């Protein structure tokens, strides 16, 4: 588990529907990885893993053909994520909740939010919900038994080979040892696949295209078992006319428990102050700072 400094802040960007859901339910939403804005975010790990496994096989003087390694990595993706077989055939699914690492931004962006994120929300405006990383970790520990897998980690961007080796080297070596004994010709290798799941998903969910490096993303990756063809607790929301599968994280059992939100930044908008007042009205007397971004509105 990553070590976070006491003052490390994570910012979750969302729209009006998202902030309403967060404040009303005291939960965060985790979106099925295939329905993220860029569904290739996790898939790009296949190329990295193929190269690393081939390099290890050469170092160990073991006869792994490069095309066979690539095929094996694609088969693993297929089994874990249903890329070819469809969602209803995956025995496990992965859901992502994304944050930006505020402490690694410039001072203005820390205070007012990222311009690139505000642009993404267009004329409807957006909201940035700020947490302490250590508080999110506490919630994960408290709720760990509800998930097959749940972890908070910073994203590794393509091209950060030295960082990837430092953070994932041990896991890649472990996968190499396990995958050597995996036989895809078996009718149902699911049991053996389960043995490599945690190491694989831990790595795959941390990879992203280098074009998004400005975001300094940190994400919660979580997975739950399927029950009769459907993930337990999976729900659907509508976005741009599409149904998006998601699960809720950190459902509180005590009505007095709230998400540990430190601050909400109201994004640029011609009616920004009205948006801010609506949030103040919604949270009532909760101890949450409401701040209006000073980034100018263009729209």
Secondary structure, DSSP 4 states (H G I P E B T S, - for coil): -----TT-EEEEEE-HHHHHHHHHHS-EEEEEGGGSSSTHHHHTHHHHHHHHHHHHHHHTT----HHHHHHHHHHHHHHHH-TTT-GGG-SEEEEEEEEEEGGGS-HHHHHH--HHHHHHTGGG--EEEEEEHHHHHHHHHHHGGGSSEEEEEE-EETT-HHHHHHHHHHHHHHHHHHHTT--TTSS-THHHHHHHHHHHHHHHTTEE-GGGGGG-EEEEEEEEEEETTEETT-EEEEETTEEEEEEEE---SSTT----EEEEEEPP-TTHHHHHHHHHHHHTT-S-EEEE--SPP--
